Amino acid sequence: MNAQPQREVTEAPTAERDDEQLGRKYSFGLSSQAVRQVYEALRKRGTPDAALRVGVRGGGCSGFTYVIEFADKPPREKRDLVFVYQVEPAAADASDGHDDPPPTVRVFCDKKSILYLTGTTLDWEKTLMWQGFKFVNPQEKGSCGCKESFSV
């Protein structure tokens, strides 16, 4: 199940983000497991108000590489799109009886990278040999053997 981003916490979930300047709609998804992992990582590092930045850079053996990093600074006003995802409650979450709004996770993506990432879902994969984030990009036409770079 994929968590759908919200423009604001109070609005209905949507998978799209409008870019008013370019007149286009972009989408970027996070699986519910990825939302939970981002939320826990931000809490663990003591920066729950920070965000995750995703993007694309030229390089690698197939042409492009994915970028994923923590963003402690606010989004760049005219260069970044901001996607907001609601964290689904986990069974281990303690209920303190308050009606606080559910926590959210923000993802920043620059407007150049979203051209290559629109429609992509960031998933959390855990196997016996490896665990981590995985980009599931429908625009990806090929990737190298190490899965570190891709082509469109």
C-alpha positions as CSV (number, residue, x, y, z in Angstrom):
1,M,0.0,0.0,0.0
2,N,1.4,3.4,-0.9
3,A,1.0,6.5,1.3
4,Q,-0.3,9.3,-0.7
5,P,1.1,12.8,-0.3
6,Q,-1.0,15.7,1.0
7,R,-0.7,19.4,0.2
8,E,-1.6,20.2,3.8
9,V,-2.4,17.8,6.6
10,T,-6.0,18.8,6.6
11,E,-6.7,18.1,2.9
12,A,-7.6,14.9,1.3
13,P,-4.6,12.8,0.0
14,T,-3.5,13.3,-3.5
15,A,-0.6,11.8,-5.5
16,E,0.0,15.0,-7.5
17,R,1.6,18.3,-6.9
18,D,0.9,21.4,-9.1
19,D,3.7,23.6,-10.3
20,E,1.9,26.9,-10.8
21,Q,4.8,28.4,-12.7
22,L,5.1,25.6,-15.3
23,G,1.4,24.6,-15.3
24,R,2.2,21.0,-14.8
25,K,1.3,18.3,-12.4
26,Y,3.9,16.0,-10.9
27,S,3.6,12.9,-8.7
28,F,6.0,11.2,-6.3
29,G,4.9,8.4,-4.0
30,L,6.3,6.8,-0.8
31,S,5.2,3.4,0.3
32,S,3.8,3.2,3.8
33,Q,7.0,1.4,4.9
34,A,9.2,4.1,3.4
35,V,7.1,6.9,5.1
36,R,7.6,5.0,8.4
37,Q,11.4,4.6,7.9
38,V,11.9,8.2,7.0
39,Y,9.9,9.3,10.0
40,E,11.8,7.0,12.4
41,A,15.2,8.1,10.9
42,L,14.3,11.8,11.4
43,R,13.2,11.1,15.0
44,K,16.4,9.0,15.6
45,R,18.7,11.8,14.5
46,G,16.7,14.3,16.6
47,T,15.4,16.4,13.6
48,P,11.7,15.5,13.3
49,D,11.0,18.8,11.5
50,A,13.7,18.1,8.8
51,A,12.8,16.5,5.5
52,L,14.0,14.0,2.9
53,R,15.5,15.4,-0.3
54,V,15.3,13.2,-3.4
55,G,16.7,14.0,-6.8
56,V,18.7,12.9,-9.9
57,R,22.3,13.7,-10.9
58,G,24.1,13.0,-14.1
59,G,26.7,10.3,-13.7
60,G,27.2,6.6,-13.1
61,C,27.6,4.0,-15.8
62,S,24.1,4.4,-17.1
63,G,23.8,8.2,-17.2
64,F,21.9,9.2,-14.1
65,T,22.1,8.4,-10.4
66,Y,19.5,8.8,-7.7
67,V,20.1,11.2,-4.8
68,I,18.6,10.7,-1.4
69,E,19.6,12.8,1.7
70,F,18.3,14.5,4.7
71,A,17.4,18.2,4.3
72,D,17.8,20.2,7.5
73,K,17.3,23.6,5.7
74,P,13.9,24.8,4.4
75,P,12.9,24.1,0.8
76,R,14.3,26.5,-1.8
77,E,11.3,28.6,-2.6
78,K,11.3,28.7,-6.4
79,R,13.3,25.6,-7.1
80,D,11.8,22.8,-4.9
81,L,8.5,21.0,-4.9
82,V,7.3,19.8,-1.4
83,F,5.4,16.6,-1.0
84,V,3.8,15.8,2.4
85,Y,2.9,12.3,3.6
86,Q,1.0,11.3,6.6
87,V,2.6,8.6,8.8
88,E,0.4,5.7,9.4
89,P,0.2,4.7,13.1
90,A,2.2,1.7,14.0
91,A,1.0,-0.9,16.6
92,A,3.9,0.1,18.8
93,D,3.0,3.8,18.9
94,A,1.8,4.7,22.3
95,S,-1.5,6.5,22.6
96,D,-1.3,9.3,25.1
97,G,-5.0,10.1,24.8
98,H,-4.5,13.4,23.0
99,D,-6.1,14.1,19.6
100,D,-2.9,15.4,18.1
101,P,-2.8,15.4,14.3
102,P,-0.9,12.5,12.9
103,P,2.7,13.1,12.2
104,T,3.8,13.9,8.6
105,V,7.0,13.5,6.5
106,R,8.1,16.0,3.9
107,V,10.0,15.2,0.8
108,F,11.7,17.9,-1.3
109,C,12.5,17.5,-5.0
110,D,14.0,20.1,-7.3
111,K,12.1,20.9,-10.4
112,K,14.7,19.5,-12.8
113,S,14.8,16.1,-11.0
114,I,11.0,15.8,-10.9
115,L,11.0,15.6,-14.7
116,Y,12.8,12.2,-14.3
117,L,11.1,11.2,-11.1
118,T,7.4,11.9,-11.7
119,G,5.4,8.8,-11.2
120,T,8.2,7.2,-9.1
121,T,7.5,5.5,-5.8
122,L,10.2,5.3,-3.1
123,D,9.9,2.0,-1.4
124,W,11.6,0.4,1.6
125,E,12.9,-3.0,0.9
126,K,14.1,-5.5,3.5
127,T,15.6,-8.8,2.6
128,L,18.0,-11.3,4.2
129,M,20.9,-9.6,2.5
130,W,20.0,-6.0,2.3
131,Q,17.7,-3.3,3.5
132,G,17.2,0.2,2.2
133,F,15.2,2.6,0.0
134,K,14.5,1.6,-3.6
135,F,13.3,3.9,-6.3
136,V,10.6,2.3,-8.5
137,N,10.6,4.5,-11.5
138,P,8.3,3.8,-14.5
139,Q,10.5,6.1,-16.7
140,E,13.6,4.0,-16.1
141,K,14.6,2.2,-19.3
142,G,17.7,0.5,-18.0
143,S,20.1,0.3,-15.1
144,C,23.6,-0.9,-14.5
145,G,24.4,-4.2,-12.8
146,C,25.0,-2.6,-9.4
147,K,21.7,-0.7,-9.6
148,E,23.4,2.5,-8.7
149,S,22.6,4.3,-11.9
150,F,19.9,4.3,-14.6
151,S,18.9,5.6,-18.0
152,V,15.6,7.1,-19.3
